[in-house]
Each structure stands twice: as structure tokens, then as C-alpha cells.
Amino acid sequence: MNYTLDKKNQIASNTIEFIERQLVGVMDSLAAAESVLEGFRSRNEVMDVSFQGQMIITQSNELENEKATLEARLDYLTYLLNNIENNLDINDIVAPSAMGVNDPVLNQLIGELASLNAEKSSLQFNTNIENPNIVRINHRIQTLRNSLLQTTRSIIETTQLSLNDLNKRLYQLSQEIRKLPKTEQTLLNIERKFRMNDEMYTYLLERRAEAQLAKSSNLPDHEIVEEAIARGQVTPDKTRSMLMIVVFGLMFPAVIVFLKVYNNDKIQDESEISELTNYPLIGTVPLHSDSNKRLVLEANSHSPLAEAFRNIRTSIGFYALEQPEKTILVTSSVPSEGKTVFAANLANSFAQLGKTTLLMGFDLRMPAINEEMFPDLKTPGLVHYLLGEKEWETLVQPSRTGNLNILTSGDIPPNPTELIANKKTDQLFTNLKKHFEIIIIDTPP
């Protein structure tokens, strides 16, 4: 507010200063003309001119007033042109309206130039000269200066033409004055000069009074509606923010945990199995994330996974104690739940105990017992026996664990269900039970 008010007062002060400089010369000319007029009248005892002289004076005064106005206008335009050519601050330039120059184009260009300079000054408070907005404003200011120069030169030429025309008309009046008597002629010329200076002096005084009134009535473009009050930090509300952090920090995790627990359909511990079924639980096997690297455990392994299979092997020993051989079928509800890995490691565990063990691959659709589990396995398997192509004795293959033998599924047949339902299956198990103490069967889901 202070900045904009200072700028307005500066413009008004510049206007007053310019008018006062003009008044100094006019006052001297007026005083000289008045002295000459009084001296002439006292010497010649002439107080007035004739009617014809009065008419000439009246016309002459009107033309002289117009001439004075045009000369003041020309002085201002010359002053304006010099300031623009010297790239002076636009705020130091007197407004055209203050000097009676009411050209709309000139007023508009100076108004736009003043607005751009004010905008540039406000940006320079907190930015440097390379700021894109300042560069853009400088370009517009330069364009407006060029337009202002052209407009001012054009108005100067027009004003000069009007002034030349007035001088011609005044010259014609001076010719008419020469027709008057010599004394009256001299008095008429003296009065013309006196009235011309008097009118010019009065005109400048009016302009100065207007500028002084404008300066005293200047107000800033904005005003304070209500004084600012310091009440401490209003936002953000630290207490409210901390409360929200605590509430949401506890509530969101609680909701997420509740949803995960509520929607969890997996078995978490042994007690859930005991609640869901009456069948005995003989053991658990932990999740083995590294199963693809080592599917069948070594004999001397003491990992949690190896101990889990040993516990299951021991628990199975408590069932069917009176049976000399045991046939164990491994299955699950869906594929990829670990049936084959479980069957292979359980068979390997029994073999390490000294039991003659057979691992059978009965998953004829997606065989999983392969060279990755047991190196050096051959292709012929159970399918070739069921088809009557080979005897089972030739299909059983020994493994690197001494007591573990493997009967793979062989090639994938087009009708696995019909092959398994074949009578050869009963004969096969009858014969196998005579040769092996433990038979582990890997089946499809």
C-alpha cells in the first residue's frame, strides 16, 4: 500500500515540478509585458484602443490562447520523447492528461507501460533478472516503448502543423494591425503580448492546482479492512494431527489384521486339524522353501525337515504293529502340495532305518518322480507292466540309498484310470509285499 501510494505521489510531484518550471519563464514574460504596457500608457496617455482594435485584440487573444496551449502541448511532447529515448523510469514522466494532452492512444500506451513497470518492480522483490516473467515483461515494455515513440512523433508532427497554421493566422492579424494608427498599433501589440502571457500564466496555475489536488487526494489501490492479529500457530493443529496419527495408526493395522485373520482359510496349527477330524495326526512337515535344490534329504541331515520325517516314520511304526509289511499311500486334494517330495523323503527315511523300501510312482497323469530326485533313473516303469510289456522285477530300480528301490510311472498313457483298475495291479501288490517291508505309493490328487 505504501509502495503504490508513493508511486502515485511521485507522479503528481513530477507534474507539479514540470508546471512550476514552465511558470518561471511565463511569470518573467508576464512581468515584462505588464511593465511595458504601463510605461507606454503613461507616456502616451492612451488608456484604450478603438472598436476595430478591440475586435483585432479579441481575435488575437483567441489565437494566442490556442497557440499557448499548442506550445505547452509541444513542450510536453518533446519532454516525453526525450525521456522515452533516454529510457528513463516511466514513473518519472508527467501524465499526458495533466498537461491537457487527451490523445486516447497516448494515454493508453503510457498507462500500460506504467502497469508493466509496476508489475516488474513487484517481481524484482523476490526474483532475479533471468526470471521468465521478467524477461517476458521486458519484451513487452520494449514493444510498448517503440509504439510510444512512434505515437509521440506522430502527435508532435500534427501539433507542429496546427501551430504553423495558427502562426499564419496571427500574421494576417498583424497585417491588419499595421493599418491602425501608429500609437494604437503599438498599444495593440503590447496588449496582445500581455494578454497572451496572462492567459498562459492562468492556464499553468490551473494545471498546478489540479495536480496539487490530485496529490492531496491520492489513495492506495488497496486498504486494510481488519488489522492482523497474532494468535499463535493456527494450522496445522498439532494436537489434532497427533491424535489422528495415533487413532489411524492403531485402527488401520487392527482392521487389516482382523480382515486377514477373518478371511484366512489355511490351517495354522495342529489343534485346528484335531477339531476338524477324528483321524489321528501322526506328524507335521515344515515348509521347505529350498525344496527345488535338494528334494531328497541326505542320510546324515539333522535339519528340522529331516527330523520331521523321522518323527513321522516313528509314529507310523506304532500303527499296524502286527503287520510285517506296511503299504502307505500318499495323496492330497490339489496338485503341487508336496505329495511326491513327502513320499520320496518318507521312503528315504525308512530305507535309512534298514527297511527294504519301495517308492512307487502311481501318478500316471503327471509323473513327478524323476532324475532331479533320484539320478540315473530309467524311463520304463509301471505303465509298461500294466500293459503287459515287461515284468515288474525288471522295472524296479535301485537308488543310491542302499535299501531304497524305485518303481517309476513310466510313459504317460492315454487311459491311466483303466490301467490302474486292471487285475495286474492286485497281482503287482501281492508280489511286492513279499519282497518289500515298506511300500510308499505316490498318487495323483
C-alpha positions in Angstrom: 0.0 0.0 0.0 2.8 2.4 0.9 4.6 1.5 -2.3 1.6 2.2 -4.6 0.8 5.5 -2.8 4.4 6.6 -3.1 4.3 6.0 -6.8 1.1 8.0 -7.3 2.5 10.9 -5.2 5.8 10.7 -7.2 3.8 11.1 -10.5 1.9 14.1 -9.0 5.1 15.7 -7.8 6.7 15.3 -11.2 3.7 17.0 -12.8 3.8 19.9 -10.3 7.6 20.3 -10.7 7.2 20.4 -14.5 4.5 23.0 -14.4 6.5 25.2 -12.0 9.4 25.1 -14.3 7.1 26.4 -17.1 5.7 29.0 -14.7 9.1 30.6 -14.1 9.5 31.6 -17.7 5.9 32.7 -18.1 6.0 34.9 -14.9 9.1 36.7 -16.2 7.5 37.3 -19.6 4.2 38.5 -18.0 6.0 40.9 -15.6 8.0 42.3 -18.5 4.9 42.7 -20.7 3.0 44.4 -17.9 5.8 46.8 -17.3 6.0 47.7 -20.9 2.2 48.2 -21.1 2.1 50.6 -18.1 5.0 52.5 -19.3 3.6 53.0 -22.8 0.2 54.2 -21.4 1.8 56.6 -19.0 4.0 58.1 -21.7 1.3 58.4 -24.4 -1.7 59.0 -22.1 -3.6 56.3 -24.1 -5.9 54.1 -22.0 -7.8 52.2 -24.6 -7.9 51.3 -28.3 -10.7 51.7 -30.9 -13.5 49.3 -31.6 -11.7 47.9 -34.6 -8.6 47.4 -32.4 -10.7 45.7 -29.7 -12.0 43.2 -32.4 -8.5 42.5 -33.5 -7.4 42.0 -29.9 -10.2 39.6 -29.2 -9.4 37.5 -32.3 -5.7 37.7 -31.5 -6.3 36.6 -27.9 -8.2 33.6 -29.0 -5.5 32.6 -31.4 -2.8 33.3 -28.9 -4.6 31.1 -26.3 -4.7 28.3 -28.8 -1.1 28.9 -29.6 -0.1 28.9 -26.0 -1.9 25.6 -25.5 -0.3 24.1 -28.5 3.1 25.3 -27.5 2.6 23.8 -24.0 1.5 20.6 -25.5 4.5 20.6 -27.9 6.9 21.3 -24.9 5.3 18.3 -23.1 5.6 16.0 -26.1 9.2 17.0 -26.6 9.9 16.3 -22.9 8.1 13.0 -23.2 10.0 12.0 -26.3 13.4 12.8 -24.7 12.5 10.8 -21.6 11.5 7.7 -23.7 14.5 7.9 -25.9 16.8 8.1 -22.8 15.0 5.1 -21.3 14.1 7.0 -18.1 11.8 5.4 -15.5 8.1 5.7 -16.6 7.2 6.8 -13.1 9.2 10.0 -13.6 7.1 11.0 -16.6 4.3 13.5 -16.2 0.9 12.1 -17.2 -0.4 13.4 -20.6 -3.8 14.4 -19.0 -2.0 16.7 -16.6 -0.8 18.8 -19.5 -4.0 18.8 -21.5 -2.9 16.1 -23.9 -6.0 14.0 -24.2 -4.9 11.7 -27.0 -6.5 8.2 -26.1 -3.8 6.1 -27.8 -1.0 8.0 -26.0 -2.8 7.8 -22.6 -3.4 4.1 -23.1 0.2 3.3 -24.0 1.6 5.2 -21.0 -0.9 3.5 -18.7 0.1 0.1 -20.0 3.7 1.0 -19.7 3.2 2.1 -16.1 1.3 -1.1 -15.2 4.1 -3.2 -16.7 6.8 -1.3 -14.8 4.8 -1.7 -11.5 4.4 -5.5 -12.2 8.2 -5.7 -13.0 9.0 -3.9 -9.7 6.9 -6.3 -7.7 8.5 -9.3 -9.3 12.0 -8.0 -8.7 11.4 -8.0 -4.9 12.0 -11.8 -4.7 13.3 -12.9 -8.2 16.3 -12.3 -10.3 16.5 -10.7 -13.7 16.7 -14.1 -15.5 13.2 -14.9 -14.3 11.0 -15.9 -17.3 8.2 -13.5 -16.2 10.6 -10.6 -16.0 12.1 -11.4 -19.4 8.5 -11.5 -20.8 7.7 -8.1 -19.2 10.9 -6.6 -20.5 10.0 -7.7 -24.0 6.5 -6.1 -23.7 8.0 -2.9 -22.3 10.3 -2.6 -25.2 7.5 -3.1 -27.7 5.4 -0.5 -25.9 8.3 2.0 -25.9 8.7 1.6 -29.6 4.9 2.2 -30.1 5.0 5.2 -27.7 7.9 6.7 -29.7 6.0 6.4 -33.0 2.8 7.8 -31.5 4.6 10.7 -29.8 6.5 11.7 -33.0 3.2 11.5 -34.9 1.4 13.8 -32.4 4.4 16.2 -32.5 4.1 16.5 -36.3 0.4 17.1 -36.1 0.8 19.7 -33.3 3.5 21.4 -35.3 1.2 21.7 -38.3 -1.6 23.2 -36.2 0.9 25.6 -34.7 2.1 26.7 -38.2 -1.5 27.3 -39.2 -2.0 29.5 -36.1 1.1 31.5 -36.9 -0.2 32.2 -40.4 -3.5 33.5 -39.0 -1.7 35.6 -36.4 0.5 37.0 -39.2 -2.6 38.1 -41.0 -3.9 39.8 -37.9 -0.6 41.6 -37.6 -1.1 42.9 -41.1 -4.5 44.3 -40.1 -2.9 45.9 -37.0 -0.5 47.8 -39.3 -3.4 49.6 -40.8 -4.3 51.2 -37.5 -2.7 54.5 -36.3 0.8 54.2 -35.1 0.1 54.7 -31.4 -2.9 52.4 -31.4 -0.9 49.9 -33.4 1.9 49.8 -30.8 -0.6 49.6 -27.9 -2.4 46.8 -29.5 0.8 44.7 -29.9 1.8 45.4 -26.3 -1.7 44.3 -25.0 -1.6 41.2 -27.2 1.7 40.1 -25.6 0.4 41.0 -22.1 -2.8 39.0 -22.5 -1.1 36.1 -24.1 1.3 35.8 -21.2 -1.5 36.4 -18.7 -3.6 33.6 -20.3 -0.7 31.2 -20.3 0.1 32.0 -16.7 -3.6 31.4 -15.7 -3.6 28.1 -17.6 -0.5 26.9 -15.8 -1.8 27.9 -12.5 -5.0 25.9 -13.1 -3.0 22.9 -14.1 -0.8 23.2 -11.0 -3.8 23.5 -8.7 -5.3 20.4 -10.3 -2.1 18.4 -9.8 -1.9 19.6 -6.2 -5.4 18.5 -5.6 -4.7 15.1 -7.2 -1.7 14.7 -5.0 -3.5 15.5 -1.8 -6.4 13.2 -2.7 -4.2 10.2 -3.7 -5.1 6.9 -2.0 -3.5 3.5 -2.3 -5.2 0.9 -4.6 -5.8 -1.3 -1.5 -6.9 -0.8 2.1 -6.7 -2.7 5.3 -10.1 -4.0 6.2 -9.1 -5.5 9.5 -5.7 -5.5 11.3 -3.9 -8.8 11.5 -4.0 -10.5 14.9 -1.2 -12.8 16.1 -2.8 -15.8 17.9 -0.1 -18.3 17.5 0.0 -21.2 15.1 -3.4 -21.8 13.6 -2.7 -24.6 11.2 -1.7 -27.4 11.2 -3.3 -28.3 14.6 -0.5 -30.4 16.2 -2.8 -31.9 18.8 -5.4 -32.9 16.3 -2.7 -34.3 13.9 -1.1 -36.4 16.6 -4.5 -37.7 17.7 -5.3 -38.7 14.1 -1.9 -40.3 13.8 -2.5 -42.4 16.9 -6.1 -43.3 16.1 -5.5 -44.2 12.4 -2.1 -45.7 13.2 -3.8 -48.2 15.5 -7.1 -48.6 13.8 -5.8 -49.3 10.2 -3.4 -52.0 11.3 -6.1 -53.5 13.5 -8.6 -53.6 10.7 -6.1 -55.1 8.3 -5.0 -57.8 10.8 -8.7 -58.6 11.6 -9.5 -58.9 7.9 -6.5 -61.1 7.3 -7.4 -63.4 10.2 -11.1 -63.4 9.4 -10.5 -64.3 5.7 -7.7 -66.8 6.4 -8.8 -70.3 5.3 -5.5 -72.0 5.9 -4.7 -74.4 8.8 -2.4 -72.6 11.2 -1.6 -75.3 13.8 -2.3 -78.9 14.8 -5.2 -78.1 17.1 -7.3 -76.9 14.1 -6.8 -80.3 12.4 -7.8 -82.1 15.6 -11.0 -80.0 15.8 -11.9 -80.8 12.1 -11.4 -84.6 12.0 -11.3 -87.7 14.2 -8.3 -89.2 12.4 -5.0 -89.3 14.2 -2.3 -86.8 13.5 1.0 -88.6 13.2 3.2 -85.6 12.4 3.8 -82.3 10.6 6.3 -81.2 8.0 7.6 -77.6 7.9 7.5 -75.6 4.7 10.8 -76.2 2.8 11.4 -73.1 0.7 14.6 -74.6 -0.8 13.0 -77.8 -2.0 13.9 -77.3 -5.6 17.6 -77.5 -4.9 17.6 -80.6 -2.7 14.3 -82.7 -2.8 15.5 -85.8 -1.0 17.4 -85.3 2.2 20.8 -86.8 2.9 21.1 -89.6 5.4 23.2 -87.6 7.9 21.0 -84.5 7.7 19.8 -83.1 11.0 17.7 -80.2 9.7 14.2 -79.6 11.0 12.8 -81.1 7.8 14.8 -84.3 8.3 13.8 -84.6 11.9 10.1 -84.1 10.9 10.3 -87.1 8.6 12.0 -89.2 11.3 9.2 -88.3 13.7 6.6 -89.3 11.2 8.4 -92.6 10.5 8.5 -93.3 14.2 4.7 -92.5 14.6 3.8 -94.8 11.7 5.7 -97.6 13.4 3.1 -97.5 16.2 0.3 -98.4 13.7 -0.3 -101.9 12.5 2.4 -103.3 14.7 1.4 -106.9 14.0 1.7 -106.5 10.2 5.2 -107.5 8.8 4.8 -105.1 5.8 3.2 -101.8 5.5 1.8 -100.1 2.4 1.5 -96.3 2.7 -0.4 -94.2 0.1 0.3 -90.5 0.0 -2.3 -88.1 -1.6 -3.7 -84.6 -1.2 -6.6 -82.5 -2.5 -4.9 -80.5 -5.3 -1.7 -80.6 -7.3 1.6 -79.1 -6.2 1.0 -79.6 -2.4 4.2 -81.7 -2.0 2.9 -85.3 -2.2 5.9 -86.6 -4.2 8.5 -84.8 -2.1 6.8 -86.1 1.0 6.6 -89.7 -0.3 10.3 -89.7 -1.5 11.6 -88.4 1.8 9.5 -90.7 3.8 10.7 -93.7 1.7 14.2 -92.5 2.1 13.8 -92.3 5.9 12.5 -95.8 6.1 15.4 -97.0 3.9 17.9 -95.3 6.2 16.4 -97.3 9.1 17.4 -100.6 7.3 13.9 -101.4 5.9 13.7 -102.7 2.4 11.6 -99.9 0.9 9.9 -99.4 -2.5 8.8 -95.9 -3.8 6.1 -96.3 -6.4 5.0 -93.6 -8.9 1.3 -94.1 -9.3 0.6 -90.6 -10.7 0.2 -91.7 -14.3 -1.1 -88.3 -15.5 1.7 -86.0 -14.2 4.7 -88.2 -13.1 6.8 -86.3 -10.6 9.4 -88.9 -9.5 12.3 -88.1 -11.9 16.0 -87.7 -12.3 16.0 -84.4 -10.2 15.1 -86.5 -7.1 17.0 -89.7 -8.0 19.8 -89.5 -10.6 20.3 -92.4 -13.1 16.5 -93.3 -13.3 15.4 -95.0 -16.4 12.3 -94.4 -18.4 10.5 -97.9 -18.3 8.1 -98.0 -15.4 4.7 -99.1 -14.0 2.8 -98.4 -17.3 4.9 -100.9 -19.2 4.0 -103.6 -16.6 0.3 -102.8 -16.7 0.4 -103.0 -20.5 2.0 -106.5 -20.2 5.2 -105.4 -21.9 7.6 -106.1 -19.0 7.7 -107.9 -15.7 7.8 -105.8 -12.5 11.2 -107.2 -11.4 12.9 -105.6 -14.4 11.2 -102.3 -13.7 12.3 -101.8 -10.1 15.4 -99.6 -10.0 17.8 -99.3 -7.0 18.7 -95.9 -5.7 21.9 -94.6 -4.1 20.4 -95.3 -0.7 21.0 -99.0 -0.3 17.6 -100.2 0.9 15.5 -97.8 -1.3 14.1 -99.0 -4.6 12.0 -97.1 -7.1 9.3 -98.0 -9.5 8.6 -95.0 -11.7 5.3 -94.5 -13.5 7.0 -94.6 -17.0 5.4 -93.1 -20.1 2.1 -91.2 -19.8 -0.7 -93.4 -21.1 -4.0 -92.2 -22.7 -6.1 -94.2 -20.2 -4.5 -94.1 -16.8 -7.7 -94.9 -14.8 -8.4 -98.1 -16.8 -4.8 -99.3 -16.4 -4.9 -98.8 -12.6 -8.2 -100.8 -12.5 -6.5 -103.7 -14.3 -6.2 -107.0 -12.4 -2.5 -106.8 -12.8 -2.5 -104.1 -10.1 -3.7 -106.6 -7.5 -1.1 -109.2 -8.6 1.6 -106.5 -8.5 0.9 -105.6 -4.9 0.7 -109.2 -3.9 4.1 -109.8 -5.3 5.6 -106.6 -4.0 4.5 -107.3 -0.4 6.5 -110.5 -0.5 9.7 -108.7 -1.4 9.5 -105.3 0.4 8.8 -104.3 4.0 7.7 -100.8 3.3 5.8 -99.7 0.1 5.3 -95.9 -0.4 2.8 -95.0 -3.1 2.8 -91.5 -4.7 -0.6 -90.9 -6.2 -2.4 -88.2 -8.1 -4.6 -85.7 -6.1 
